[in-house]
Amino acid sequence: MTQSRDVVLASGPFDGSRLDGVEGPLLEMEADGLIHRYVATTTTRRVAEDELTVYQFDGTISPDGGMAGVENPENRVASPLADELRAEKS
């Protein structure tokens, strides 16, 4: 068994996906016009011969920074990826 910098995603739209070279506590992936957030956990999961860190699904936000279902714009939560996407549109 080897230690890898690869991770496995748990739950959400990318459940079970394996990604390589992931670093940091937050992973954001854009798909279908939305940003899907995954956070690092202390849990590992054995996949094949590798022990992978599990990143747990944390929810979906729109690129304008709004969380799904939030009505009040002042309560919206922005993300680094959302900021980049908004800057590209400007």
PDB file of N, CA, C and O in Angstrom:
ATOM      1  N   MET A   1       0.856  -1.180   0.000  1.00  0.00           N
ATOM      2  CA  MET A   1       0.000   0.000   0.000  1.00  0.00           C
ATOM      3  C   MET A   1       0.898   1.239   0.000  1.00  0.00           C
ATOM      4  O   MET A   1       1.869   1.297   0.755  1.00  0.00           O
ATOM      5  N   THR A   2       0.585   2.223  -0.835  1.00  0.00           N
ATOM      6  CA  THR A   2       1.377   3.438  -0.920  1.00  0.00           C
ATOM      7  C   THR A   2       0.552   4.641  -0.511  1.00  0.00           C
ATOM      8  O   THR A   2      -0.671   4.643  -0.646  1.00  0.00           O
ATOM      9  N   GLN A   3       1.236   5.676  -0.005  1.00  0.00           N
ATOM     10  CA  GLN A   3       0.570   6.940   0.331  1.00  0.00           C
ATOM     11  C   GLN A   3       0.566   7.790  -0.927  1.00  0.00           C
ATOM     12  O   GLN A   3       1.591   7.901  -1.599  1.00  0.00           O
ATOM     13  N   SER A   4      -0.547   8.379  -1.249  1.00  0.00           N
ATOM     14  CA  SER A   4      -0.706   9.111  -2.492  1.00  0.00           C
ATOM     15  C   SER A   4      -1.197  10.526  -2.210  1.00  0.00           C
ATOM     16  O   SER A   4      -1.825  10.775  -1.181  1.00  0.00           O
ATOM     17  N   ARG A   5      -0.913  11.450  -3.118  1.00  0.00           N
ATOM     18  CA  ARG A   5      -1.495  12.781  -3.043  1.00  0.00           C
ATOM     19  C   ARG A   5      -2.815  12.811  -3.783  1.00  0.00           C
ATOM     20  O   ARG A   5      -3.448  13.860  -3.897  1.00  0.00           O
ATOM     21  N   ASP A   6      -3.226  11.671  -4.280  1.00  0.00           N
ATOM     22  CA  ASP A   6      -4.533  11.542  -4.911  1.00  0.00           C
ATOM     23  C   ASP A   6      -5.606  11.562  -3.828  1.00  0.00           C
ATOM     24  O   ASP A   6      -5.346  11.217  -2.675  1.00  0.00           O
ATOM     25  N   VAL A   7      -6.801  11.965  -4.208  1.00  0.00           N
ATOM     26  CA  VAL A   7      -7.920  11.993  -3.265  1.00  0.00           C
ATOM     27  C   VAL A   7      -9.121  11.320  -3.901  1.00  0.00           C
ATOM     28  O   VAL A   7      -9.174  11.131  -5.116  1.00  0.00           O
ATOM     29  N   VAL A   8     -10.083  10.963  -3.068  1.00  0.00           N
ATOM     30  CA  VAL A   8     -11.341  10.418  -3.551  1.00  0.00           C
ATOM     31  C   VAL A   8     -12.459  11.317  -3.035  1.00  0.00           C
ATOM     32  O   VAL A   8     -12.437  11.745  -1.881  1.00  0.00           O
ATOM     33  N   LEU A   9     -13.441  11.601  -3.898  1.00  0.00           N
ATOM     34  CA  LEU A   9     -14.543  12.477  -3.535  1.00  0.00           C
ATOM     35  C   LEU A   9     -15.703  11.654  -3.003  1.00  0.00           C
ATOM     36  O   LEU A   9     -16.031  10.599  -3.545  1.00  0.00           O
ATOM     37  N   ALA A  10     -16.320  12.147  -1.935  1.00  0.00           N
ATOM     38  CA  ALA A  10     -17.427  11.437  -1.304  1.00  0.00           C
ATOM     39  C   ALA A  10     -18.704  12.253  -1.424  1.00  0.00           C
ATOM     40  O   ALA A  10     -18.739  13.429  -1.064  1.00  0.00           O
ATOM     41  N   SER A  11     -19.739  11.623  -1.929  1.00  0.00           N
ATOM     42  CA  SER A  11     -21.066  12.216  -2.054  1.00  0.00           C
ATOM     43  C   SER A  11     -21.085  13.253  -3.175  1.00  0.00           C
ATOM     44  O   SER A  11     -20.082  13.453  -3.860  1.00  0.00           O
ATOM     45  N   GLY A  12     -22.209  13.900  -3.356  1.00  0.00           N
ATOM     46  CA  GLY A  12     -22.346  14.929  -4.377  1.00  0.00           C
ATOM     47  C   GLY A  12     -22.262  14.378  -5.790  1.00  0.00           C
ATOM     48  O   GLY A  12     -22.272  13.164  -5.995  1.00  0.00           O
ATOM     49  N   PRO A  13     -22.179  15.276  -6.762  1.00  0.00           N
ATOM     50  CA  PRO A  13     -22.221  14.864  -8.168  1.00  0.00           C
ATOM     51  C   PRO A  13     -20.977  14.107  -8.640  1.00  0.00           C
ATOM     52  O   PRO A  13     -21.025  13.446  -9.678  1.00  0.00           O
ATOM     53  N   PHE A  14     -19.875  14.188  -7.909  1.00  0.00           N
ATOM     54  CA  PHE A  14     -18.643  13.516  -8.311  1.00  0.00           C
ATOM     55  C   PHE A  14     -18.289  12.372  -7.367  1.00  0.00           C
ATOM     56  O   PHE A  14     -17.121  12.003  -7.246  1.00  0.00           O
ATOM     57  N   ASP A  15     -19.284  11.814  -6.705  1.00  0.00           N
ATOM     58  CA  ASP A  15     -19.078  10.748  -5.731  1.00  0.00           C
ATOM     59  C   ASP A  15     -18.244   9.610  -6.308  1.00  0.00           C
ATOM     60  O   ASP A  15     -18.546   9.076  -7.375  1.00  0.00           O
ATOM     61  N   GLY A  16     -17.188   9.252  -5.580  1.00  0.00           N
ATOM     62  CA  GLY A  16     -16.331   8.150  -6.000  1.00  0.00           C
ATOM     63  C   GLY A  16     -15.240   8.532  -6.969  1.00  0.00           C
ATOM     64  O   GLY A  16     -14.399   7.696  -7.300  1.00  0.00           O
ATOM     65  N   SER A  17     -15.224   9.778  -7.442  1.00  0.00           N
ATOM     66  CA  SER A  17     -14.191  10.201  -8.388  1.00  0.00           C
ATOM     67  C   SER A  17     -12.842  10.303  -7.684  1.00  0.00           C
ATOM     68  O   SER A  17     -12.754  10.708  -6.525  1.00  0.00           O
ATOM     69  N   ARG A  18     -11.815   9.931  -8.401  1.00  0.00           N
ATOM     70  CA  ARG A  18     -10.445  10.022  -7.896  1.00  0.00           C
ATOM     71  C   ARG A  18      -9.745  11.137  -8.653  1.00  0.00           C
ATOM     72  O   ARG A  18      -9.791  11.188  -9.882  1.00  0.00           O
ATOM     73  N   LEU A  19      -9.097  12.029  -7.915  1.00  0.00           N
ATOM     74  CA  LEU A  19      -8.351  13.139  -8.521  1.00  0.00           C
ATOM     75  C   LEU A  19      -6.913  13.060  -8.046  1.00  0.00           C
ATOM     76  O   LEU A  19      -6.648  12.674  -6.908  1.00  0.00           O
ATOM     77  N   ASP A  20      -5.992  13.422  -8.914  1.00  0.00           N
ATOM     78  CA  ASP A  20      -4.588  13.353  -8.523  1.00  0.00           C
ATOM     79  C   ASP A  20      -4.007  14.726  -8.240  1.00  0.00           C
ATOM     80  O   ASP A  20      -4.412  15.724  -8.835  1.00  0.00           O
ATOM     81  N   GLY A  21      -3.051  14.762  -7.322  1.00  0.00           N
ATOM     82  CA  GLY A  21      -2.305  15.969  -7.010  1.00  0.00           C
ATOM     83  C   GLY A  21      -3.093  17.064  -6.323  1.00  0.00           C
ATOM     84  O   GLY A  21      -2.752  18.237  -6.470  1.00  0.00           O
ATOM     85  N   VAL A  22      -4.129  16.727  -5.580  1.00  0.00           N
ATOM     86  CA  VAL A  22      -4.955  17.739  -4.909  1.00  0.00           C
ATOM     87  C   VAL A  22      -4.272  18.179  -3.616  1.00  0.00           C
ATOM     88  O   VAL A  22      -3.798  17.349  -2.840  1.00  0.00           O
ATOM     89  N   GLU A  23      -4.229  19.489  -3.395  1.00  0.00           N
ATOM     90  CA  GLU A  23      -3.679  20.043  -2.164  1.00  0.00           C
ATOM     91  C   GLU A  23      -4.642  21.072  -1.609  1.00  0.00           C
ATOM     92  O   GLU A  23      -5.440  21.642  -2.352  1.00  0.00           O
ATOM     93  N   GLY A  24      -4.575  21.312  -0.326  1.00  0.00           N
ATOM     94  CA  GLY A  24      -5.391  22.335   0.309  1.00  0.00           C
ATOM     95  C   GLY A  24      -6.671  21.787   0.889  1.00  0.00           C
ATOM     96  O   GLY A  24      -7.069  20.662   0.586  1.00  0.00           O
ATOM     97  N   PRO A  25      -7.319  22.583   1.727  1.00  0.00           N
ATOM     98  CA  PRO A  25      -8.511  22.120   2.440  1.00  0.00           C
ATOM     99  C   PRO A  25      -9.805  22.199   1.644  1.00  0.00           C
ATOM    100  O   PRO A  25     -10.794  21.570   2.022  1.00  0.00           O
ATOM    101  N   LEU A  26      -9.823  22.955   0.550  1.00  0.00           N
ATOM    102  CA  LEU A  26     -11.049  23.164  -0.222  1.00  0.00           C
ATOM    103  C   LEU A  26     -10.795  22.862  -1.686  1.00  0.00           C
ATOM    104  O   LEU A  26      -9.805  23.305  -2.269  1.00  0.00           O
ATOM    105  N   LEU A  27     -11.704  22.103  -2.266  1.00  0.00           N
ATOM    106  CA  LEU A  27     -11.648  21.794  -3.686  1.00  0.00           C
ATOM    107  C   LEU A  27     -12.947  22.278  -4.305  1.00  0.00           C
ATOM    108  O   LEU A  27     -14.029  21.923  -3.838  1.00  0.00           O
ATOM    109  N   GLU A  28     -12.850  23.084  -5.351  1.00  0.00           N
ATOM    110  CA  GLU A  28     -14.028  23.573  -6.050  1.00  0.00           C
ATOM    111  C   GLU A  28     -13.942  23.125  -7.501  1.00  0.00           C
ATOM    112  O   GLU A  28     -12.912  23.280  -8.158  1.00  0.00           O
ATOM    113  N   MET A  29     -15.054  22.564  -7.988  1.00  0.00           N
ATOM    114  CA  MET A  29     -15.106  22.077  -9.359  1.00  0.00           C
ATOM    115  C   MET A  29     -16.330  22.663 -10.041  1.00  0.00           C
ATOM    116  O   MET A  29     -17.427  22.651  -9.482  1.00  0.00           O
ATOM    117  N   GLU A  30     -16.141  23.179 -11.256  1.00  0.00           N
ATOM    118  CA  GLU A  30     -17.256  23.741 -12.007  1.00  0.00           C
ATOM    119  C   GLU A  30     -17.842  22.675 -12.919  1.00  0.00           C
ATOM    120  O   GLU A  30     -17.116  21.984 -13.633  1.00  0.00           O
ATOM    121  N   ALA A  31     -19.158  22.551 -12.886  1.00  0.00           N
ATOM    122  CA  ALA A  31     -19.862  21.629 -13.786  1.00  0.00           C
ATOM    123  C   ALA A  31     -21.303  22.096 -13.922  1.00  0.00           C
ATOM    124  O   ALA A  31     -21.934  22.485 -12.939  1.00  0.00           O
ATOM    125  N   ASP A  32     -21.809  22.058 -15.121  1.00  0.00           N
ATOM    126  CA  ASP A  32     -23.200  22.421 -15.404  1.00  0.00           C
ATOM    127  C   ASP A  32     -23.547  23.823 -14.911  1.00  0.00           C
ATOM    128  O   ASP A  32     -24.669  24.063 -14.466  1.00  0.00           O
ATOM    129  N   GLY A  33     -22.595  24.747 -14.988  1.00  0.00           N
ATOM    130  CA  GLY A  33     -22.844  26.126 -14.597  1.00  0.00           C
ATOM    131  C   GLY A  33     -22.855  26.373 -13.100  1.00  0.00           C
ATOM    132  O   GLY A  33     -23.197  27.472 -12.665  1.00  0.00           O
ATOM    133  N   LEU A  34     -22.490  25.382 -12.303  1.00  0.00           N
ATOM    134  CA  LEU A  34     -22.456  25.532 -10.853  1.00  0.00           C
ATOM    135  C   LEU A  34     -21.084  25.139 -10.326  1.00  0.00           C
ATOM    136  O   LEU A  34     -20.335  24.424 -10.991  1.00  0.00           O
ATOM    137  N   ILE A  35     -20.760  25.609  -9.133  1.00  0.00           N
ATOM    138  CA  ILE A  35     -19.511  25.266  -8.474  1.00  0.00           C
ATOM    139  C   ILE A  35     -19.836  24.283  -7.359  1.00  0.00           C
ATOM    140  O   ILE A  35     -20.645  24.572  -6.477  1.00  0.00           O
ATOM    141  N   HIS A  36     -19.197  23.118  -7.409  1.00  0.00           N
ATOM    142  CA  HIS A  36     -19.414  22.072  -6.417  1.00  0.00           C
ATOM    143  C   HIS A  36     -18.207  22.075  -5.482  1.00  0.00           C
ATOM    144  O   HIS A  36     -17.062  21.980  -5.924  1.00  0.00           O
ATOM    145  N   ARG A  37     -18.485  22.186  -4.173  1.00  0.00           N
ATOM    146  CA  ARG A  37     -17.415  22.312  -3.189  1.00  0.00           C
ATOM    147  C   ARG A  37     -17.214  21.007  -2.426  1.00  0.00           C
ATOM    148  O   ARG A  37     -18.172  20.343  -2.030  1.00  0.00           O
ATOM    149  N   TYR A  38     -15.951  20.657  -2.232  1.00  0.00           N
ATOM    150  CA  TYR A  38     -15.556  19.500  -1.436  1.00  0.00           C
ATOM    151  C   TYR A  38     -14.509  19.954  -0.434  1.00  0.00           C
ATOM    152  O   TYR A  38     -13.624  20.740  -0.774  1.00  0.00           O
ATOM    153  N   VAL A  39     -14.601  19.465   0.803  1.00  0.00           N
ATOM    154  CA  VAL A  39     -13.637  19.827   1.836  1.00  0.00           C
ATOM    155  C   VAL A  39     -12.868  18.590   2.275  1.00  0.00           C
ATOM    156  O   VAL A  39     -13.404  17.483   2.323  1.00  0.00           O
ATOM    157  N   ALA A  40     -11.591  18.810   2.594  1.00  0.00           N
ATOM    158  CA  ALA A  40     -10.734  17.714   3.033  1.00  0.00           C
ATOM    159  C   ALA A  40     -11.188  17.205   4.394  1.00  0.00           C
ATOM    160  O   ALA A  40     -11.647  17.977   5.236  1.00  0.00           O
ATOM    161  N   THR A  41     -11.057  15.910   4.598  1.00  0.00           N
ATOM    162  CA  THR A  41     -11.357  15.309   5.897  1.00  0.00           C
ATOM    163  C   THR A  41     -10.101  14.608   6.399  1.00  0.00           C
ATOM    164  O   THR A  41      -9.097  14.531   5.692  1.00  0.00           O
ATOM    165  N   THR A  42     -10.165  14.107   7.606  1.00  0.00           N
ATOM    166  CA  THR A  42      -9.056  13.320   8.143  1.00  0.00           C
ATOM    167  C   THR A  42      -9.239  11.838   7.825  1.00  0.00           C
ATOM    168  O   THR A  42      -8.407  11.011   8.198  1.00  0.00           O
ATOM    169  N   THR A  43     -10.313  11.511   7.144  1.00  0.00           N
ATOM    170  CA  THR A  43     -10.626  10.138   6.789  1.00  0.00           C
ATOM    171  C   THR A  43      -9.876   9.724   5.524  1.00  0.00           C
ATOM    172  O   THR A  43      -9.666  10.532   4.619  1.00  0.00           O
ATOM    173  N   THR A  44      -9.482   8.473   5.476  1.00  0.00           N
ATOM    174  CA  THR A  44      -8.887   7.938   4.257  1.00  0.00           C
ATOM    175  C   THR A  44      -9.723   6.750   3.796  1.00  0.00           C
ATOM    176  O   THR A  44     -10.461   6.145   4.574  1.00  0.00           O
ATOM    177  N   ARG A  45      -9.588   6.432   2.513  1.00  0.00           N
ATOM    178  CA  ARG A  45     -10.300   5.298   1.938  1.00  0.00           C
ATOM    179  C   ARG A  45      -9.321   4.544   1.043  1.00  0.00           C
ATOM    180  O   ARG A  45      -8.597   5.145   0.250  1.00  0.00           O
ATOM    181  N   ARG A  46      -9.310   3.247   1.178  1.00  0.00           N
ATOM    182  CA  ARG A  46      -8.430   2.436   0.353  1.00  0.00           C
ATOM    183  C   ARG A  46      -9.070   2.234  -1.020  1.00  0.00           C
ATOM    184  O   ARG A  46     -10.193   1.743  -1.129  1.00  0.00           O
ATOM    185  N   VAL A  47      -8.347   2.615  -2.045  1.00  0.00           N
ATOM    186  CA  VAL A  47      -8.785   2.441  -3.425  1.00  0.00           C
ATOM    187  C   VAL A  47      -7.646   1.736  -4.146  1.00  0.00           C
ATOM    188  O   VAL A  47      -6.540   2.266  -4.258  1.00  0.00           O
ATOM    189  N   ALA A  48      -7.930   0.548  -4.628  1.00  0.00           N
ATOM    190  CA  ALA A  48      -6.894  -0.318  -5.217  1.00  0.00           C
ATOM    191  C   ALA A  48      -5.817  -0.534  -4.154  1.00  0.00           C
ATOM    192  O   ALA A  48      -6.116  -1.040  -3.072  1.00  0.00           O
ATOM    193  N   GLU A  49      -4.590  -0.164  -4.440  1.00  0.00           N
ATOM    194  CA  GLU A  49      -3.507  -0.333  -3.462  1.00  0.00           C
ATOM    195  C   GLU A  49      -3.144   0.970  -2.769  1.00  0.00           C
ATOM    196  O   GLU A  49      -2.168   1.015  -2.021  1.00  0.00           O
ATOM    197  N   ASP A  50      -3.911   2.033  -3.002  1.00  0.00           N
ATOM    198  CA  ASP A  50      -3.595   3.340  -2.430  1.00  0.00           C
ATOM    199  C   ASP A  50      -4.534   3.697  -1.289  1.00  0.00           C
ATOM    200  O   ASP A  50      -5.703   3.313  -1.291  1.00  0.00           O
ATOM    201  N   GLU A  51      -4.011   4.435  -0.313  1.00  0.00           N
ATOM    202  CA  GLU A  51      -4.804   4.987   0.778  1.00  0.00           C
ATOM    203  C   GLU A  51      -5.018   6.463   0.445  1.00  0.00           C
ATOM    204  O   GLU A  51      -4.074   7.253   0.488  1.00  0.00           O
ATOM    205  N   LEU A  52      -6.257   6.836   0.112  1.00  0.00           N
ATOM    206  CA  LEU A  52      -6.549   8.184  -0.381  1.00  0.00           C
ATOM    207  C   LEU A  52      -7.290   9.014   0.662  1.00  0.00           C
ATOM    208  O   LEU A  52      -8.132   8.496   1.396  1.00  0.00           O
ATOM    209  N   THR A  53      -6.973  10.294   0.722  1.00  0.00           N
ATOM    210  CA  THR A  53      -7.708  11.225   1.573  1.00  0.00           C
ATOM    211  C   THR A  53      -9.094  11.427   0.985  1.00  0.00           C
ATOM    212  O   THR A  53      -9.250  11.546  -0.230  1.00  0.00           O
ATOM    213  N   VAL A  54     -10.096  11.464   1.846  1.00  0.00           N
ATOM    214  CA  VAL A  54     -11.477  11.675   1.412  1.00  0.00           C
ATOM    215  C   VAL A  54     -11.802  13.163   1.471  1.00  0.00           C
ATOM    216  O   VAL A  54     -11.566  13.816   2.488  1.00  0.00           O
ATOM    217  N   TYR A  55     -12.342  13.693   0.385  1.00  0.00           N
ATOM    218  CA  TYR A  55     -12.878  15.056   0.347  1.00  0.00           C
ATOM    219  C   TYR A  55     -14.396  14.919   0.316  1.00  0.00           C
ATOM    220  O   TYR A  55     -14.950  14.303  -0.594  1.00  0.00           O
ATOM    221  N   GLN A  56     -15.061  15.490   1.304  1.00  0.00           N
ATOM    222  CA  GLN A  56     -16.510  15.354   1.462  1.00  0.00           C
ATOM    223  C   GLN A  56     -17.244  16.493   0.755  1.00  0.00           C
ATOM    224  O   GLN A  56     -16.829  17.649   0.829  1.00  0.00           O
ATOM    225  N   PHE A  57     -18.333  16.156   0.072  1.00  0.00           N
ATOM    226  CA  PHE A  57     -19.163  17.155  -0.601  1.00  0.00           C
ATOM    227  C   PHE A  57     -19.711  18.147   0.421  1.00  0.00           C
ATOM    228  O   PHE A  57     -20.221  17.755   1.470  1.00  0.00           O
ATOM    229  N   ASP A  58     -19.598  19.442   0.099  1.00  0.00           N
ATOM    230  CA  ASP A  58     -20.005  20.497   1.022  1.00  0.00           C
ATOM    231  C   ASP A  58     -21.118  21.368   0.459  1.00  0.00           C
ATOM    232  O   ASP A  58     -21.582  22.285   1.136  1.00  0.00           O
ATOM    233  N   GLY A  59     -21.548  21.101  -0.753  1.00  0.00           N
ATOM    234  CA  GLY A  59     -22.642  21.876  -1.313  1.00  0.00           C
ATOM    235  C   GLY A  59     -22.297  22.473  -2.660  1.00  0.00           C
ATOM    236  O   GLY A  59     -21.188  22.326  -3.175  1.00  0.00           O
ATOM    237  N   THR A  60     -23.284  23.150  -3.209  1.00  0.00           N
ATOM    238  CA  THR A  60     -23.173  23.747  -4.533  1.00  0.00           C
ATOM    239  C   THR A  60     -23.515  25.219  -4.446  1.00  0.00           C
ATOM    240  O   THR A  60     -24.457  25.610  -3.756  1.00  0.00           O
ATOM    241  N   ILE A  61     -22.747  26.031  -5.148  1.00  0.00           N
ATOM    242  CA  ILE A  61     -23.033  27.461  -5.229  1.00  0.00           C
ATOM    243  C   ILE A  61     -23.031  27.860  -6.696  1.00  0.00           C
ATOM    244  O   ILE A  61     -22.458  27.175  -7.544  1.00  0.00           O
ATOM    245  N   SER A  62     -23.677  28.970  -6.973  1.00  0.00           N
ATOM    246  CA  SER A  62     -23.653  29.472  -8.345  1.00  0.00           C
ATOM    247  C   SER A  62     -22.434  30.370  -8.513  1.00  0.00           C
ATOM    248  O   SER A  62     -21.924  30.891  -7.521  1.00  0.00           O
ATOM    249  N   PRO A  63     -21.953  30.566  -9.732  1.00  0.00           N
ATOM    250  CA  PRO A  63     -20.769  31.397  -9.956  1.00  0.00           C
ATOM    251  C   PRO A  63     -20.920  32.833  -9.474  1.00  0.00           C
ATOM    252  O   PRO A  63     -19.919  33.512  -9.247  1.00  0.00           O
ATOM    253  N   ASP A  64     -22.165  33.313  -9.312  1.00  0.00           N
ATOM    254  CA  ASP A  64     -22.315  34.676  -8.805  1.00  0.00           C
ATOM    255  C   ASP A  64     -22.173  34.734  -7.288  1.00  0.00           C
ATOM    256  O   ASP A  64     -22.359  35.791  -6.685  1.00  0.00           O
ATOM    257  N   GLY A  65     -21.846  33.603  -6.675  1.00  0.00           N
ATOM    258  CA  GLY A  65     -21.585  33.580  -5.241  1.00  0.00           C
ATOM    259  C   GLY A  65     -22.778  33.189  -4.406  1.00  0.00           C
ATOM    260  O   GLY A  65     -22.637  33.037  -3.193  1.00  0.00           O
ATOM    261  N   GLY A  66     -23.948  33.019  -4.996  1.00  0.00           N
ATOM    262  CA  GLY A  66     -25.137  32.694  -4.221  1.00  0.00           C
ATOM    263  C   GLY A  66     -25.252  31.215  -3.932  1.00  0.00           C
ATOM    264  O   GLY A  66     -24.993  30.383  -4.802  1.00  0.00           O
ATOM    265  N   MET A  67     -25.634  30.889  -2.729  1.00  0.00           N
ATOM    266  CA  MET A  67     -25.901  29.487  -2.404  1.00  0.00           C
ATOM    267  C   MET A  67     -27.305  29.155  -2.873  1.00  0.00           C
ATOM    268  O   MET A  67     -28.204  29.994  -2.816  1.00  0.00           O
ATOM    269  N   ALA A  68     -27.485  27.955  -3.327  1.00  0.00           N
ATOM    270  CA  ALA A  68     -28.801  27.538  -3.778  1.00  0.00           C
ATOM    271  C   ALA A  68     -29.813  27.699  -2.649  1.00  0.00           C
ATOM    272  O   ALA A  68     -29.598  27.210  -1.541  1.00  0.00           O
ATOM    273  N   GLY A  69     -30.913  28.385  -2.933  1.00  0.00           N
ATOM    274  CA  GLY A  69     -31.967  28.566  -1.941  1.00  0.00           C
ATOM    275  C   GLY A  69     -31.848  29.813  -1.100  1.00  0.00           C
ATOM    276  O   GLY A  69     -32.763  30.109  -0.332  1.00  0.00           O
ATOM    277  N   VAL A  70     -30.757  30.566  -1.207  1.00  0.00           N
ATOM    278  CA  VAL A  70     -30.594  31.783  -0.412  1.00  0.00           C
ATOM    279  C   VAL A  70     -31.255  32.938  -1.155  1.00  0.00           C
ATOM    280  O   VAL A  70     -30.890  33.250  -2.289  1.00  0.00           O
ATOM    281  N   GLU A  71     -32.218  33.562  -0.514  1.00  0.00           N
ATOM    282  CA  GLU A  71     -32.969  34.642  -1.147  1.00  0.00           C
ATOM    283  C   GLU A  71     -32.287  35.999  -0.998  1.00  0.00           C
ATOM    284  O   GLU A  71     -32.314  36.811  -1.924  1.00  0.00           O
ATOM    285  N   ASN A  72     -31.681  36.250   0.150  1.00  0.00           N
ATOM    286  CA  ASN A  72     -31.110  37.546   0.458  1.00  0.00           C
ATOM    287  C   ASN A  72     -29.670  37.621  -0.041  1.00  0.00           C
ATOM    288  O   ASN A  72     -28.826  36.866   0.442  1.00  0.00           O
ATOM    289  N   PRO A  73     -29.353  38.516  -1.006  1.00  0.00           N
ATOM    290  CA  PRO A  73     -27.993  38.599  -1.537  1.00  0.00           C
ATOM    291  C   PRO A  73     -26.938  38.890  -0.473  1.00  0.00           C
ATOM    292  O   PRO A  73     -25.779  38.514  -0.642  1.00  0.00           O
ATOM    293  N   GLU A  74     -27.322  39.561   0.632  1.00  0.00           N
ATOM    294  CA  GLU A  74     -26.345  39.846   1.679  1.00  0.00           C
ATOM    295  C   GLU A  74     -25.915  38.581   2.407  1.00  0.00           C
ATOM    296  O   GLU A  74     -24.876  38.577   3.067  1.00  0.00           O
ATOM    297  N   ASN A  75     -26.695  37.502   2.299  1.00  0.00           N
ATOM    298  CA  ASN A  75     -26.358  36.248   2.963  1.00  0.00           C
ATOM    299  C   ASN A  75     -25.617  35.282   2.046  1.00  0.00           C
ATOM    300  O   ASN A  75     -25.372  34.136   2.422  1.00  0.00           O
ATOM    301  N   ARG A  76     -25.264  35.726   0.871  1.00  0.00           N
ATOM    302  CA  ARG A  76     -24.581  34.851  -0.068  1.00  0.00           C
ATOM    303  C   ARG A  76     -23.143  34.602   0.375  1.00  0.00           C
ATOM    304  O   ARG A  76     -22.501  35.452   0.992  1.00  0.00           O
ATOM    305  N   VAL A  77     -22.670  33.427   0.044  1.00  0.00           N
ATOM    306  CA  VAL A  77     -21.305  33.040   0.372  1.00  0.00           C
ATOM    307  C   VAL A  77     -20.515  32.963  -0.920  1.00  0.00           C
ATOM    308  O   VAL A  77     -20.881  32.214  -1.826  1.00  0.00           O
ATOM    309  N   ALA A  78     -19.447  33.719  -1.017  1.00  0.00           N
ATOM    310  CA  ALA A  78     -18.619  33.708  -2.217  1.00  0.00           C
ATOM    311  C   ALA A  78     -17.545  32.631  -2.082  1.00  0.00           C
ATOM    312  O   ALA A  78     -17.310  32.107  -0.994  1.00  0.00           O
ATOM    313  N   SER A  79     -16.913  32.316  -3.174  1.00  0.00           N
ATOM    314  CA  SER A  79     -15.837  31.340  -3.178  1.00  0.00           C
ATOM    315  C   SER A  79     -14.720  31.854  -4.069  1.00  0.00           C
ATOM    316  O   SER A  79     -14.957  32.708  -4.923  1.00  0.00           O
ATOM    317  N   PRO A  80     -13.500  31.347  -3.885  1.00  0.00           N
ATOM    318  CA  PRO A  80     -12.401  31.779  -4.758  1.00  0.00           C
ATOM    319  C   PRO A  80     -12.685  31.519  -6.230  1.00  0.00           C
ATOM    320  O   PRO A  80     -12.397  32.370  -7.073  1.00  0.00           O
ATOM    321  N   LEU A  81     -13.245  30.359  -6.553  1.00  0.00           N
ATOM    322  CA  LEU A  81     -13.545  30.053  -7.949  1.00  0.00           C
ATOM    323  C   LEU A  81     -14.642  30.962  -8.477  1.00  0.00           C
ATOM    324  O   LEU A  81     -14.575  31.399  -9.626  1.00  0.00           O
ATOM    325  N   ALA A  82     -15.652  31.255  -7.664  1.00  0.00           N
ATOM    326  CA  ALA A  82     -16.730  32.156  -8.082  1.00  0.00           C
ATOM    327  C   ALA A  82     -16.160  33.541  -8.382  1.00  0.00           C
ATOM    328  O   ALA A  82     -16.561  34.180  -9.355  1.00  0.00           O
ATOM    329  N   ASP A  83     -15.227  34.005  -7.550  1.00  0.00           N
ATOM    330  CA  ASP A  83     -14.592  35.302  -7.802  1.00  0.00           C
ATOM    331  C   ASP A  83     -13.862  35.319  -9.137  1.00  0.00           C
ATOM    332  O   ASP A  83     -13.948  36.296  -9.882  1.00  0.00           O
ATOM    333  N   GLU A  84     -13.147  34.247  -9.441  1.00  0.00           N
ATOM    334  CA  GLU A  84     -12.435  34.160 -10.713  1.00  0.00           C
ATOM    335  C   GLU A  84     -13.398  34.162 -11.889  1.00  0.00           C
ATOM    336  O   GLU A  84     -13.157  34.841 -12.887  1.00  0.00           O
ATOM    337  N   LEU A  85     -14.487  33.409 -11.781  1.00  0.00           N
ATOM    338  CA  LEU A  85     -15.455  33.340 -12.878  1.00  0.00           C
ATOM    339  C   LEU A  85     -16.136  34.685 -13.094  1.00  0.00           C
ATOM    340  O   LEU A  85     -16.369  35.080 -14.237  1.00  0.00           O
ATOM    341  N   ARG A  86     -16.462  35.400 -12.010  1.00  0.00           N
ATOM    342  CA  ARG A  86     -17.064  36.726 -12.152  1.00  0.00           C
ATOM    343  C   ARG A  86     -16.086  37.684 -12.818  1.00  0.00           C
ATOM    344  O   ARG A  86     -16.485  38.489 -13.659  1.00  0.00           O
ATOM    345  N   ALA A  87     -14.804  37.607 -12.449  1.00  0.00           N
ATOM    346  CA  ALA A  87     -13.795  38.497 -13.041  1.00  0.00           C
ATOM    347  C   ALA A  87     -13.647  38.232 -14.533  1.00  0.00           C
ATOM    348  O   ALA A  87     -13.464  39.167 -15.312  1.00  0.00           O
ATOM    349  N   GLU A  88     -13.725  36.970 -14.937  1.00  0.00           N
ATOM    350  CA  GLU A  88     -13.629  36.626 -16.360  1.00  0.00           C
ATOM    351  C   GLU A  88     -14.779  37.185 -17.165  1.00  0.00           C
ATOM    352  O   GLU A  88     -14.604  37.530 -18.334  1.00  0.00           O
ATOM    353  N   LYS A  89     -15.965  37.282 -16.557  1.00  0.00           N
ATOM    354  CA  LYS A  89     -17.152  37.794 -17.251  1.00  0.00           C
ATOM    355  C   LYS A  89     -17.110  39.309 -17.399  1.00  0.00           C
ATOM    356  O   LYS A  89     -17.759  39.870 -18.282  1.00  0.00           O
ATOM    357  N   SER A  90     -16.345  39.972 -16.535  1.00  0.00           N
ATOM    358  CA  SER A  90     -16.290  41.446 -16.555  1.00  0.00           C
ATOM    359  C   SER A  90     -15.453  41.954 -17.692  1.00  0.00           C
ATOM    360  O   SER A  90     -15.303  43.165 -17.855  1.00  0.00           O
TER     361      SER A  90
END
